Amino acid sequence: MTKADIVNEIAKNTGIEKVTVQKAVEAFMESVKDSMVAGNNVYLRGFGSFIVKKRAKKTARNISKNTTIIIPAHNIPAFKPAKTFVNKVKSNAKK
């Protein structure tokens, strides 16, 4: 499902114009991104959490050049689904 599909589905279910729905969806996504860039997590009860994970500094190998590389500590965005969401997907997959 793409962002356009989401906009179409919301517009169809609510009767709101697609342009308005698209602005709302993009504003939501921008808001989540801005919050995560600032280092804050976003919690949506019943859906899941957009969290910032911290990766520690580590040593890696470049096999082709046979050299050692230091990868600095960094943050990455992640999504953790809510338990109810996971259970719904699991129960639907068994059918």
C-alpha positions in Angstrom: 0.0 0.0 0.0 1.4 3.4 -1.0 0.7 6.8 0.4 -1.7 7.5 -2.5 -3.6 4.3 -1.6 -3.9 5.4 2.0 -5.1 8.9 0.9 -7.7 7.3 -1.4 -8.9 4.9 1.3 -9.3 7.6 3.9 -11.1 9.9 1.4 -13.5 7.1 0.5 -14.2 6.1 4.1 -14.7 9.6 5.4 -16.0 11.6 2.5 -13.3 14.2 2.9 -11.7 15.6 -0.3 -8.5 13.8 -1.4 -6.5 17.1 -1.4 -7.4 17.7 2.3 -6.7 14.1 3.3 -3.3 14.3 1.5 -2.3 17.4 3.4 -3.3 15.8 6.7 -1.3 12.6 5.9 1.7 14.6 4.9 1.5 16.8 8.0 1.2 13.7 10.2 4.3 12.2 8.5 6.3 15.4 8.8 5.3 15.8 12.4 6.5 12.2 13.2 9.8 12.9 11.3 10.4 16.2 13.1 9.8 14.6 16.5 12.2 11.7 15.8 14.9 14.0 14.4 14.7 15.9 17.7 15.3 12.5 19.5 11.7 12.0 20.7 9.7 8.9 20.3 6.1 8.9 19.0 3.5 6.6 20.6 0.2 5.7 18.9 -1.8 3.6 21.3 -3.2 0.5 19.6 -1.0 0.9 16.5 2.6 1.1 17.6 5.6 3.3 18.4 8.1 5.1 16.2 11.2 5.0 18.3 14.8 6.2 18.0 17.3 3.4 18.5 20.8 4.1 19.5 23.5 2.0 17.9 26.9 1.7 19.7 30.2 2.3 18.1 31.6 -0.9 16.5 34.4 -2.2 14.4 33.7 -3.7 11.0 35.8 -5.3 8.2 36.0 -4.2 4.6 36.6 -7.7 3.1 37.6 -6.5 -0.4 40.3 -4.2 0.9 41.1 -6.3 4.0 40.9 -3.3 6.3 39.2 -2.5 9.6 36.6 0.2 9.7 35.2 2.0 12.8 31.5 2.7 12.5 30.7 5.6 14.9 27.7 5.5 17.3 24.5 6.7 15.6 20.7 6.8 15.9 18.3 5.0 13.6 14.5 5.3 13.3 12.5 2.1 14.0 8.9 1.1 14.4 7.6 -1.3 17.1 4.0 -2.4 16.5 1.5 -2.6 19.5 0.7 -6.1 20.8 -2.9 -5.8 19.7 -1.7 -5.0 16.2 0.7 -7.9 16.1 -1.9 -10.3 17.4 -4.4 -9.2 14.6 -1.8 -9.8 11.9 -0.8 -13.2 13.4 -4.4 -14.4 13.7 -5.2 -13.2 10.1 -2.1 -14.9 8.7 -3.2 -18.3 10.0 -6.4 -18.3 8.0 
